[in-house]
Amino acid sequence: DVQLQASGGGTVQPGGSLRLSCAASGFAFSTAAMSWVRQGSGKTVERISIINPGGHTGYLDSVKGRFIISRHNAKNMLYLQMDSLKPEDTGVYYCERNSDGTRGMGTQVTVSS
């Protein structure tokens, strides 16, 4: 069965950095377009970033220049490097398989002074 497990969240001060990881299993990860999505305190879900199988990426405007999505197909891993974090980045982050919206367990990111 498909499993997606995000990790790497935590509490950081504004301006800090975190690196999220997502371990994928149960499907052909290397051929899957993947995303990181965020559910903020208002419960709105935003698609933060997307990466296709070939490595092409896209970002929500509010995170451009601060976040970098990447993947390691041989390890079935998805990553999100987050720098210059802001309080509005706070939320639960999930990795998502784009084809059907499958998400696994998320990881909490809190940016607070």
PETA-V324336 format. One record per run of one state. SS is the DSSP state (alpha for helix, beta for strand, coil for the rest). FROM is the first residue (numbers start at 1). LEN is the number of residues. Records with the same first field share a line. If there is no record, write none. Layout:
SS = FROM-LEN ; FROM-LEN
This chain:
coil = 1-2 ; 8-2 ; 13-5 ; 26-3 ; 32-2 ; 40-5 ; 52-5 ; 60-1 ; 64-3 ; 76-1 ; 83-4 ; 90-1 ; 98-4 ; 104-1 ; 106-1 ; 112-2
beta = 3-5 ; 10-3 ; 18-8 ; 34-6 ; 45-7 ; 57-3 ; 67-6 ; 77-6 ; 91-7 ; 102-2 ; 105-1 ; 107-5
alpha = 29-3 ; 61-3 ; 73-3 ; 87-3
